[in-house]
Amino acid sequence: MPWFRRVKQKFGIVPGEKREIPDGVWLKCERCGEILYRKGLEKNLWICSKCRFHFRISSRDYVALLLDGGDFKEMDATLLPTDPLRFAGYEEKIKDSQKKTQLKEAVICGEGRIGGHDVVISVMDFRFVGGSMGSVVGEKVKRAVLRAMERRVPLVIVSTSGGARMQEGILSLMQMTKTAAALSELSRERVPFVSILTDPTYAGVMASYASLGDVIVSEPGALIGFAGRRVIEQTIGEELPPEFQRSEFMLKHGMVDMVVERRDLKKTLVRLLEFFSC
């Protein structure tokens, strides 16, 4: 009897063998269907290496991307949403979003530096109730506008939103005029405002502060508009072109000033801030 028995070792993938892949290691591109390695995607700023599709990222990610050293002094962090209309399930939705995102609301506002230039910045987060604009979002944006005016430093707002928050009714819609009025004062004082639109930026947010920038920049492929495609098609009784409301379509029709890849956003902002400081 032999002392040793040869054992065949399995290397690589064996047909029919089940292999456990940890959740979240691979992601599928929403546009081209390419399977992407999560860590590689993260290093690439959440941009698909095949089709350049820009995945949504968080408000904190934009802060880290745009501000020098990610140095951010947050303001008005203690403002919290309430349930003024006693809307069914609204309190639970807010608490759930706060737990999942570790944010108090759908926008964070504060001060920092971009390319050495002092700025006041507000960044929205779609993960928080679809980035919807309620009373607190409007108030925080208005305060950011007034802070920029008081300090006479440029204002930068990064928007992503499904629009006004329906659970707050007319109180939410009032934020459109409130923020627009504050920006009108900012314009009279000749303080620059750069608006950055990301996917998606819609409805009440697009119809107010997001569309009022001295320069309006958008990420590639971002959906931008007031009403959605289906609503418009049903209203006018016509089929819209496939690229309708994408940032490139909006650029072609004069609704945005430039379309800039995420990796070039900070560099573009620095150039704009240098121009405004002349």
Secondary structure, 3 states (H helix, E strand, C coil): CCCCCCCCCCCCCCCCCCCCCCCCCEEECCCCCCEEEHHHHHHCCCECCCCCCECCCCHHHHHHHHCHHHCEEEECCCCCCCCCCCCCCHHHHHHHHHHHHCCCCCEEEEEEEECCEEEEEEEECCCCHHHCECHHHHHHHHHHHHHHHHHCCCEEEEEEECCECHHHHHHHHHHHHHHHHHHHHHHHCCCCEEEEEEEEEEHHHHCCHHHCCCEEEECCCCEEECCCHHHHHHHHCCCCCCCCCEHHHHHHCCCCCEECCHHHHHHHHHHHHHHHCC
